[in-house]
């Protein structure tokens, strides 16, 4: 027991000495925007890049980063997958009511299972009944290894994602419950329906048309270029890159503030493929509604449904945030006002309030 106690003391002391990420003093871009966002960054941050879009004009600022610095964008990737779905609907390839069985056909593992009746709309709005993560030891082992070894926990291939989703029981179907597994499954179903990989769809139908030259989904570590940036946990630990493999449709994209500003502007002006994904269709509570991935929070009542502040009045905000082991991201749109904010950090620590306050305030 003495040896165990000594080891515990060393561990506690080691954790206590972990360097908390500090905001870089190297300021880039618009000084006014930088000074506006700096006091709003309440959680640990190191490299931060921000884009502020108003009436078609884009302003950038950064701390230790600029608009061309690459970040993992985590679950903001879901909005790209939602756009691919809405675009596929517009092309007549699928409908929102297309079911899992319609796409998998004879490849459906159990033709009598409820998962076969789940629609693409249910998957895209987190109402499918699938849990946040896949169940079973085959899924949990890499998740636990990722957590303790600070590396990518999502190792399942596209085929394994299709299998995991079919092997997972549904609960409270029809109720909104955030699901990474559901979005990974959705992306791989779209790949099946269109006859090409999800990452090829992403490249052909969003990245190329919108000229997002710095945006990519490596999918596996083997596709990461040398020197690809990695981030830190909120406690300062270095984290490995997340590429997500078959789960990439739920969180595997890398991008920059410049590319995401172009993406946000295309959402605002309707030039992006699949902008129907933005429209709120399913209510979660009195102030929050879901479209396809995108969340719309009422300008009156609770603040954006993210961290519980009081906005009391203001525009409706359509948004999505994202988080990986070492990065955090958010894209927030004021569609009525033609404004948007992109905020990116290389520390896995939420800055939702900062993005929302910047968007709702004056600059």
TISE-259398 format. One record per residue: residue number from 1; x, y, z of N, C-alpha, C in turn. Coordinates in steps of 0.02 Angstrom, whole numbers. Each point is the difference from the previous one (the first is absolute). Example, Ala and Ser with C-alpha at 12.3 -4.5 7.8 and 13.67 -1.06 7.14 Angstrom:
REM residues 2
NODE   pos       nu       nv       nw      cau      cav      caw       cu       cv       cw
NODE     1      660     -284      390      -45       59        0       45       60        0
NODE     2      -18       53      -36       42       59        3      -39       55       37
REM end
This chain:
REM residues 363
NODE   pos       nu       nv       nw      cau      cav      caw       cu       cv       cw
NODE     1       41      -61        0      -41       61        0       42       63        0
NODE     2       60       -5       34       44       58        2       23       18      -70
NODE     3       17      -52      -39       22       13      -69      -55       31      -41
NODE     4      -62      -25        9      -56       29      -36      -12       72       19
NODE     5        7       15       66      -10       69       23       53       45      -30
NODE     6       63      -24       -2       53       41      -29      -13       15      -73
NODE     7      -24      -52      -36      -14       10      -71      -57       50       -9
NODE     8      -50       -4       44      -56       46       -4       23       71       13
NODE     9       46        9       48       25       67       15       37       28      -60
NODE    10       42      -43      -31       37       23      -59      -48       20      -55
NODE    11      -54      -40      -10      -49       14      -52      -35       67       14
NODE    12      -21       10       62      -35       62       17       46       60       -9
NODE    13       62       -7       23       48       55       -8       13       14      -74
NODE    14        5      -55      -39       11        9      -71      -56       37      -33
NODE    15      -62      -19       17      -58       35      -28       -2       72       21
NODE    16       19       12       63        0       68       25       49       45      -36
NODE    17       53      -31      -28       51       39      -34      -12        7      -75
NODE    18      -55      -31      -24      -14        6      -71       -9       73      -19
NODE    19       31       23      -53       -6       70      -19      -68       14      -32
NODE    20      -39       44       30      -64       19      -31       14       41      -62
NODE    21      -36      -13      -53       11       39      -62      -13       74       13
NODE    22       45       41      -26       -7       73        6      -11       30      -69
NODE    23      -41       51       -3      -14       33      -63       64       33      -27
NODE    24       16      -15      -61       60       28      -31       -3       76       -2
NODE    25       57       31       11        5       73       -4       12       24      -71
NODE    26        9      -46      -46       12       17      -70      -66       13      -35
NODE    27      -18       63       -9      -65       19      -28        7       11      -75
NODE    28      -47      -28      -38        0        9      -73      -66       31      -21
NODE    29        0       31      -59      -62       24      -30      -27       64       30
NODE    30      -66        4        3      -37       60       21        8       11       75
NODE    31       34       54       20       14       13       70      -65       13       40
NODE    32      -48       33      -31      -63       15       34      -37      -65       15
NODE    33       -3      -45      -48      -32      -65       10       36      -40       53
NODE    34       67        1       -1       39      -36       50      -15       25       70
NODE    35       -3       66        8      -13       28       67      -72      -12       21
NODE    36      -46       -7      -48      -69      -15       17       -8      -72       25
NODE    37       35      -47      -32       -9      -70       18       42      -20       60
NODE    38       56       33       12       46      -22       53      -34       -8       68
NODE    39      -36       51       26      -30       -9       66      -58      -49        2
NODE    40      -25      -21      -58      -55      -47       -2       23      -72        5
NODE    41       65      -12       -9       28      -68        2       12      -20       72
NODE    42      -50      -28       31        1      -15       72       34      -66       17
NODE    43        2      -47      -47       29      -66       13       71       -4      -29
NODE    44       39      -50       21       69       -5      -25        4        1      -76
NODE    45       47       39      -25       10        6      -73       73       15      -12
NODE    46       25      -20      -57       69       13      -20        0       34      -67
NODE    47       -7      -38      -54       -8       29      -66      -74        8      -15
NODE    48      -20       60      -19      -70       14      -15       -3       39      -66
NODE    49      -48      -20      -42      -13       37      -62      -74       16       -2
NODE    50      -17       62      -19      -70       21       -3      -13       35      -67
NODE    51      -59      -12      -27      -23       36      -59      -68       31       18
NODE    52       -9       63      -19      -63       35       12      -26       24      -67
NODE    53      -60      -25      -18      -29       15      -66      -61       45       10
NODE    54       -2       55      -36      -57       46        6      -13       30      -69
NODE    55      -57      -15      -28      -18       28      -65       47      -17      -56
NODE    56       31      -58        3       46      -21      -52       72       19       14
NODE    57       12       44       48       69       19       18       25      -48       55
NODE    58       63      -23       -8       29      -46       48       60       33       33
NODE    59        2       -3       66       57       23       39       29      -58       39
NODE    60       67       -4        3       33      -55       33       44       27       57
NODE    61        8      -41       51       49       15       52       23      -66       29
NODE    62       58        1       31       26      -62       28       49       12       56
NODE    63        9      -50       41       50       -1       54       44      -61      -12
NODE    64       61       12      -24       44      -55      -17      -23      -39      -61
NODE    65      -47       27      -36      -28      -32      -60      -28       54      -45
NODE    66      -15      -18      -62      -34       47      -44      -54      -37      -38
NODE    67      -28       31      -50      -57      -31      -35       20      -61      -41
NODE    68       66      -11       -8       22      -58      -40       27      -57       44
NODE    69       -4        7       66       23      -52       46      -52      -57        1
NODE    70       25      -61       -4      -45      -58       -2      -20      -24       69
NODE    71      -63      -17        8      -28      -27       62      -43      -61      -17
NODE    72       -5      -46       47      -52      -50       -4      -66       34       19
NODE    73      -53      -13      -38      -63       35       15      -52      -46       33
NODE    74       18      -62       14      -44      -44       38      -70       -3      -30
NODE    75      -50        8       43      -70      -11      -20      -28       54      -46
NODE    76       35       54      -12      -22       45      -54       -1      -39      -66
NODE    77       38      -54       -3       -1      -44      -59      -70      -26      -14
NODE    78      -41       -8       52      -68      -25      -10      -40       46      -46
NODE    79       14       65        2      -37       46      -44       18      -13      -73
NODE    80       61      -21      -14       20      -18      -68      -37      -63      -22
NODE    81       -5      -49       44      -36      -61      -16      -74       15      -11
NODE    82      -28       46       41      -70       20       -9       -9       34      -67
NODE    83       47       41      -21       -3       33      -66        2      -52      -55
NODE    84       41      -51        9        3      -54      -50      -67      -36       -6
NODE    85      -33      -10       57      -67      -31       -1      -50       45      -36
NODE    86       -3       63       19      -48       46      -32       14        6      -74
NODE    87       63        0      -19       18        3      -71      -21      -63      -37
NODE    88       10      -58       32      -21      -64      -30      -76       -2      -10
NODE    89      -36       30       48      -73        4       -7      -17       44      -60
NODE    90       34       58       -6      -13       45      -57       16      -32      -67
NODE    91       49      -46        0       20      -35      -61      -48      -58      -17
NODE    92      -44      -16       47      -45      -56      -11       29      -68       14
NODE    93       57       -2       34       33      -64       15      -32      -36       59
NODE    94      -23       38       49      -35      -26       59      -53       51       19
NODE    95      -41      -17       49      -45       47       32       14       -1       74
NODE    96      -27       47       36        9        0       73      -34      -61       31
NODE    97      -49      -28      -33      -36      -59       26       29      -65      -26
NODE    98       54        2      -39       35      -61      -19       24      -35       64
NODE    99      -10      -66        2       17      -38       61       67      -35       -8
NODE   100       25      -24       57       61      -40        0       -9      -61      -45
NODE   101      -57      -33        4      -13      -59      -41       -2       17      -74
NODE   102      -27       60      -17       -1       20      -70       70        3      -30
NODE   103       48       22       41       68        9      -25       39      -66        4
NODE   104       -4      -35       56       40      -60        8      -28      -61      -36
NODE   105      -65       -1       -8      -31      -56      -37       20      -67       28
NODE   106       27      -43      -42       20      -68       21       58        1       48
NODE   107       35       57        7       56        4       46      -23       15       72
NODE   108      -64       12       10      -27       10       67        8      -65       39
NODE   109       31        4       58       16      -61       38      -62      -38       22
NODE   110      -52       36       22      -62      -31       23      -58       37      -31
NODE   111      -34      -28      -49      -54       35      -34      -59       17       44
NODE   112       -2      -31       60      -56       13       46       19       50       55
NODE   113       63       22        2       22       45       53      -27       70       -9
NODE   114      -13       34       56      -29       67       -3       47       49      -36
NODE   115       65      -10        5       47       47      -31      -13        7      -74
NODE   116      -27      -52      -31      -14        4      -72      -53       51      -18
NODE   117      -43       18       49      -54       48      -13       20       72       16
NODE   118       60        9       28       23       68       17       12       40      -64
NODE   119      -21       63        0        7       42      -60       63       43        3
NODE   120       20       25      -57       57       46       -3      -15       63       40
NODE   121      -62       24       -1      -19       59       38       10      -12       75
NODE   122      -18      -60       24        9      -15       71       74       -1       19
NODE   123       41      -29      -42       72        0       13       29       70        0
NODE   124      -23       41      -48       28       67       -9      -22       49       55
NODE   125      -54      -16       35      -26       44       53        7      -31       69
NODE   126       40      -53        6       13      -32       64      -63      -29       33
NODE   127      -46      -25      -41      -62      -29       26       -6      -75      -15
NODE   128       55      -31      -18       -2      -70      -22       -7      -50       56
NODE   129       17       20       61        2      -47       55       68      -32       10
NODE   130       48       13      -45       68      -24       10       33       40       55
NODE   131       41      -32       42       35       36       54       56       43      -27
NODE   132       30       38       44       55       45      -19       57      -39      -32
NODE   133       17      -57       30       56      -40      -23      -22      -72      -10
NODE   134       37      -38      -40      -15      -70      -10       12      -39       64
NODE   135      -38      -53        9        8      -43       59       41      -61      -18
NODE   136       16      -40       51       37      -61      -11       75        9        8
NODE   137       34      -54       18       72        5       14       41       21      -60
NODE   138      -23      -20      -59       37       19      -60        3       74      -11
NODE   139      -51       36       25       -2       73       -6       31       34       60
NODE   140      -11      -29       60       22       34       61       76       -4       10
NODE   141       31      -54      -23       72       -7       12       40       58      -32
NODE   142      -10       16      -64       37       58      -27      -20       66       31
NODE   143      -63        6       21      -21       62       33       38       10       66
NODE   144        5      -53       39       37        5       63       74       10      -12
NODE   145       28      -37      -49       71        9      -16       14       71      -23
NODE   146      -45       27      -40        9       69      -23        1       49       58
NODE   147      -45      -10       48       -3       46       57       63       -3       42
NODE   148       24      -60       14       57       -6       45       67       11      -34
NODE   149        3      -13      -66       63        8      -36        2       65      -41
NODE   150      -54       39        5       -3       66      -33       11       -6      -75
NODE   151      -39      -45      -30        3      -10      -72      -71       -8      -26
NODE   152       -7       -5      -65      -65       -5      -32      -38      -61       26
NODE   153      -60       10       30      -38      -57       25      -45      -32      -52
NODE   154       -6       32      -59      -47      -24      -51       39      -37      -55
NODE   155        2      -65        6       41      -40      -46      -43      -44      -47
NODE   156      -65       -4       11      -43      -44      -40        1       22      -73
NODE   157        5      -48      -45       -2       13      -72      -71       15      -21
NODE   158      -10       25      -62      -69       10      -23      -43      -62        5
NODE   159       28      -58      -19      -39      -62        5      -17      -16       72
NODE   160       47       12       45      -13      -13       71      -52       47       29
NODE   161       -1       63      -23      -51       47       22      -69      -25      -21
NODE   162       -6      -23      -62      -64      -28      -24      -22      -59       43
NODE   163       48      -41       19      -16      -58       42      -17       21       71
NODE   164       39       45       29      -13       21       69      -69       31        8
NODE   165      -19       42      -47      -66       32        5      -56      -52       -3
NODE   166        9      -50      -41      -52      -52       -5       -1      -45       61
NODE   167       55       -5       35        4      -43       59      -20       36       65
NODE   168      -16       65       -5      -15       40       59      -75        9        8
NODE   169      -25      -12       61      -71        7       14      -21       74       -1
NODE   170      -61       13      -23      -27       67       -1      -39       14       65
NODE   171        7       62       24      -37       20       60      -29       70      -11
NODE   172      -62        9       20      -33       65       -3        2       29      -71
NODE   173      -13      -42      -48       -1       23      -70      -52       56       -7
NODE   174       16       52      -36      -44       57       -9       17       58       45
NODE   175       38      -13       53       24       52       46       70       21      -20
NODE   176       14       64        1       66       24      -19       52      -20       53
NODE   177       48      -39      -21       56      -21       43       62       -3      -43
NODE   178       47       44       14       60        9      -42       37      -65      -10
NODE   179       16      -16      -62       31      -65      -16       55        6      -52
NODE   180       62      -10       23       56       -5      -48       -7      -62      -43
NODE   181      -23      -55       30      -10      -62      -37      -51       11      -55
NODE   182      -54       36       16      -52       13      -50       26       39      -60
NODE   183       44       49       13       26       40      -55       53      -38      -40
NODE   184       39      -41       34       47      -42      -37      -38      -48      -46
NODE   185      -53      -29       27      -43      -46      -39      -31       37      -59
NODE   186      -26       61       12      -29       39      -54       50       12      -56
NODE   187       61       20       17       50       13      -51       17      -61      -41
NODE   188        4      -57       33       16      -62      -36      -59      -25      -41
NODE   189      -61       14       22      -58      -16      -41       -2       42      -63
NODE   190       17       64        6        3       43      -59       53      -25      -49
NODE   191       55      -24       27       52      -29      -43      -28      -61      -37
NODE   192      -37      -42       35      -30      -59      -31      -50       20      -54
NODE   193      -41       50       15      -53       21      -46       27       32      -64
NODE   194       58       32        5       27       36      -58       57      -37      -34
NODE   195       23      -54       30       51      -41      -31       70       28        4
NODE   196       12       45       47       68       25       11       11       13       74
NODE   197       62        3       21       14        9       70      -25       68       25
NODE   198      -12        4       66      -22       63       28       50       56      -13
NODE   199       64      -15        7       51       52      -10        3       23      -73
NODE   200      -15      -46      -47       -4       21      -70      -60       44      -13
NODE   201      -57      -17       31      -59       43       -4       16       69       27
NODE   202       33        2       57       18       63       31       43       43      -48
NODE   203       49      -31      -30       44       35      -46      -37       24      -62
NODE   204      -39      -44      -30      -32       15      -64      -58       49        6
NODE   205      -38       -5       55      -63       37        4        1       61       45
NODE   206       52        5       43        4       59       43       67       36       -5
NODE   207       54      -36       10       66       32        2       17       32      -67
NODE   208       -8      -37      -54       17       27      -66      -47       56      -21
NODE   209      -66       -8        3      -44       55      -21        9       64       41
NODE   210       14       -7       64        8       59       43       72       24        4
NODE   211       45      -34      -35       71       18       -3       31        3       70
NODE   212      -13      -51       40       27       -4       67       66      -38       -2
NODE   213       50       32      -26       63      -34      -17       38      -25       61
NODE   214      -13       27       59       35      -20       60      -41      -48       43
NODE   215      -57      -22      -25      -44      -44       37        7      -71      -27
NODE   216        8      -48       46        8      -69      -21      -19      -48       57
NODE   217      -15      -61      -19      -14      -53       48       49      -56      -11
NODE   218       54       -3       39       51      -51      -13      -24      -72       12
NODE   219      -49       -9       44      -33      -64       15       46      -48       38
NODE   220       61       -9      -22       48      -42       37       64       39       11
NODE   221       38      -20       51       62       34       16       50       -4      -57
NODE   222       -4      -53      -40       46       -8      -56       -8       56      -51
NODE   223      -58       32       -1      -13       54      -48       17       69       27
NODE   224       21        4       62       20       65       28       67       21      -28
NODE   225        6       62      -22       66       23      -24       49        7       57
NODE   226       64       -2      -15       51       11       51      -11       68       33
NODE   227        7        2       65       -7       63       36      -71       22       11
NODE   228      -49      -44      -12      -70       18       12       -8       22       72
NODE   229      -32       57       13       -5       26       68      -40      -46       46
NODE   230       21       -2       62      -37      -34       53      -13       51       55
NODE   231      -46      -16       45      -19       47       52       11      -27       70
NODE   232      -32       33       48        7      -18       70      -68       -7       33
NODE   233       -1      -40       52      -60       -3       42       -5       64       41
NODE   234      -56       11       32       -9       60       41       50        2       58
NODE   235       26      -57       20       49       -3       55       72        6      -25
NODE   236        9        7      -65       67       12      -27       34      -61      -30
NODE   237      -32      -58        3       31      -60      -27       -1        1      -77
NODE   238       54      -22      -29        2       -5      -73      -44      -58      -23
NODE   239      -38       12      -52      -46      -50      -27       20      -19      -70
NODE   240       -9      -63      -17       13      -22      -68      -53       25      -48
NODE   241       16       -3      -64      -48       21      -51      -59      -48       -2
NODE   242      -60       28      -12      -59      -41      -11      -17        3      -75
NODE   243       -5      -59      -31      -21       -4      -69      -66      -38       -8
NODE   244      -17      -42       49      -67      -28       11      -20      -58      -46
NODE   245       37      -13      -53      -15      -57      -44      -74        0      -21
NODE   246      -36      -54       14      -70       -4      -21      -46       48       36
NODE   247       23       29       55      -39       49       37       14       71      -24
NODE   248       41        8      -52       17       66      -26      -61       42      -18
NODE   249      -55      -28      -26      -58       43      -14      -28       36       61
NODE   250       17      -25       60      -23       31       62       51       48       29
NODE   251       63       -2      -24       49       44       33       71       -3      -26
NODE   252       11      -17      -64       68      -11      -23       30       52      -46
NODE   253      -31       59       -5       25       51      -47       50       46       33
NODE   254       50       22      -39       47       52       20      -12       61      -45
NODE   255        5       60       28      -12       59      -40       33       61       32
NODE   256      -13       58      -27       29       63       22      -55       52       10
NODE   257       16       54       33      -49       54        8      -21       29      -67
NODE   258       48        6      -46      -16       28      -66      -49      -45      -38
NODE   259       13      -65        0      -45      -46      -35      -69       -2       33
NODE   260       -1       -2       66      -65       -3       35      -38       66       -6
NODE   261       36       55       -8      -35       64      -13      -33       -3      -69
NODE   262       34      -28      -49      -29       -8      -67      -60      -47        3
NODE   263        7      -53       39      -55      -48       10      -60       34       33
NODE   264       13       39       52      -54       35       35      -34       51      -45
NODE   265       40       37      -39      -29       49      -46      -44      -34      -52
NODE   266       22      -58      -24      -40      -36      -50      -65      -27       30
NODE   267        2      -15       65      -63      -19       34      -46       61        4
NODE   268       27       58       17      -40       60        7      -32       22      -66
NODE   269       38       -3      -54      -26       26      -63      -33      -54      -43
NODE   270       -1      -62       24      -35      -53      -35       37      -31      -57
NODE   271       65       15       -8       37      -28      -56       32      -67       16
NODE   272       -1      -21       63       28      -65       19      -48      -55      -21
NODE   273       25      -57      -25      -44      -57      -11      -32      -22       65
NODE   274      -64      -17       -3      -33      -28       58      -17       48       56
NODE   275      -13       63      -16      -16       48       54      -67      -14       33
NODE   276      -41      -44      -29      -63      -20       34       15      -33       67
NODE   277       62      -22       10       18      -30       65       -6       49       58
NODE   278        4       64      -15       -3       51       52      -69        8       32
NODE   279      -52      -14      -36      -68       17       21      -22      -40       61
NODE   280      -20       32       54      -23      -36       60      -66      -36      -14
NODE   281       -3      -63       17      -60      -40      -13      -26      -38       61
NODE   282       44      -14       49      -20      -41       57       18       36       64
NODE   283      -49       14       43       13       36       62       29      -47       53
NODE   284       50       26       35       29      -35       56      -29       26       65
NODE   285       -6       65        5      -33       32       57      -27       67      -23
NODE   286      -22       43       47      -32       62      -20       45       47      -39
NODE   287       66       -7        8       45       48      -32       48      -32      -50
NODE   288       -4      -66       -9       48      -35      -42      -34      -46      -49
NODE   289       20        6      -64      -26      -44      -52       58      -27      -41
NODE   290      -11      -58      -30       50      -32      -42      -22        1      -73
NODE   291       50       12      -43       -8      -14      -71       37      -65      -13
NODE   292       34       -5      -56       45      -56      -13       68       20       28
NODE   293       16      -25       58       61       16       38       -4       68       34
NODE   294      -15       53      -37        1       67       27      -52        9       56
NODE   295       20       37       52      -44       17       55      -19       73       -6
NODE   296      -64       16        8      -22       70        1      -26       16       69
NODE   297       29       51       30      -19       22       67      -34       67       -3
NODE   298      -56        4       34      -40       61        0       39       58       30
NODE   299      -12       59      -26       31       60       26      -29       23       66
NODE   300      -54      -30       22      -28       16       66       -1      -63       41
NODE   301       17        5       63        2      -58       43       71      -21       12
NODE   302       10      -65       11       66      -25       18       49        8      -57
NODE   303       61       16       19       53       18      -48       24      -60      -39
NODE   304      -27       -7      -61       25      -48      -50        0      -72       21
NODE   305      -29      -14       60       -3      -70       21       69      -31       10
NODE   306       52       41        5       67      -28        6       24        1       71
NODE   307       -1       57       33       28        4       67      -45       36       49
NODE   308      -60       16      -20      -50       22       49        0       73       17
NODE   309       33       43      -38       -3       71       14      -68       28      -17
NODE   310      -10       64       11      -65       32      -14        9       51      -55
NODE   311      -26      -15      -59        8       46      -56      -55       53        1
NODE   312      -57      -14       32      -58       43       10      -30       26      -66
NODE   313       41       21      -46      -26       23      -65       57       -1      -50
NODE   314      -17       -7      -63       50       -1      -52      -22      -44      -56
NODE   315       43       -8      -51      -19      -39      -58        2      -75       15
NODE   316      -38      -38      -40        8      -72        2       69      -18      -27
NODE   317       32      -48       33       67      -21      -20       -2      -73      -23
NODE   318       27      -12      -59        7      -68      -26       73      -20        6
NODE   319       15      -56       33       69      -12       20       15      -75        4
NODE   320       65      -14        1       25      -66       20       70        9       27
NODE   321       14      -37       53       67        1       28       33      -68      -10
NODE   322       64       -5       18       36      -62       -8       58       -4       48
NODE   323       19      -61       17       54      -10       47       33      -67      -13
NODE   324       67        0       -4       38      -62       -4       45       -2       62
NODE   325       47      -48        1       44       -4       57       41       63       13
NODE   326       18       35      -55       43       58        7      -24       64      -33
NODE   327      -62        1      -24      -25       60      -35      -73       14       18
NODE   328      -20       62      -11      -70       20        9      -18       47      -58
NODE   329      -64        0      -20      -22       40      -57      -72       21        8
NODE   330      -19       54      -36      -70       19       -4      -11       44      -61
NODE   331      -56      -13      -33      -26       43      -53      -70       21       20
NODE   332      -12       65        4      -65       26       22      -24       52      -50
NODE   333      -63       -5      -20      -29       42      -52      -59       40       27
NODE   334       -1       64      -14      -60       42        7      -28        7      -70
NODE   335      -44      -45      -20      -23       -3      -69      -40       63      -20
NODE   336      -40       24       46      -40       59      -15       43       62       -9
NODE   337       53        5       39       43       59       -2       58       -6      -49
NODE   338        9      -59      -31       55       -9      -47       68        2       33
NODE   339        3      -26       61       64        2       37       18      -71       23
NODE   340       63      -10       13       23      -65       24       66        8       37
NODE   341       14      -49       43       63       -3       36       28      -70       -6
NODE   342       64       -5      -13       38      -62        3       52        8       55
NODE   343        3      -48       45       49        3       54       33      -69        7
NODE   344       67       -1       -1       38      -62        2       55        5       52
NODE   345       13      -56       35       52       -2       50       36      -67       -3
NODE   346       66        1       15       37      -63        3        4      -28       70
NODE   347      -48       19       42       -9      -28       67      -72      -25        4
NODE   348       -8      -61       26      -66      -31        3      -40       28       60
NODE   349      -22       62       -8      -34       34       54      -52       47      -30
NODE   350      -62       -6       22      -55       35      -32        4       76        5
NODE   351      -13       33      -56       -2       74       -3      -66       23      -31
NODE   352      -54      -39       12      -64       16      -30      -25       69       18
NODE   353        5       18       64      -24       65       22       35       57      -36
NODE   354       66       -9      -12       38       52      -34      -25        9      -71
NODE   355      -11      -55      -36      -24        5      -69      -69       32       -3
NODE   356      -44      -19       46      -69       25       -1       -2       74       20
NODE   357       40       18       49        0       71       22       29       44      -56
NODE   358       51      -24      -34       29       38      -56      -52        9      -55
NODE   359      -38      -52      -14      -49        3      -54      -59       45       19
NODE   360      -21       -3       62      -59       38       22       16       72       16
NODE   361       63       16        9       19       68       18       20       41      -61
NODE   362       22       61       13       23       45      -53       75       -3       -4
NODE   363       26       11      -60       73        1       -9       20       65      -33
REM end
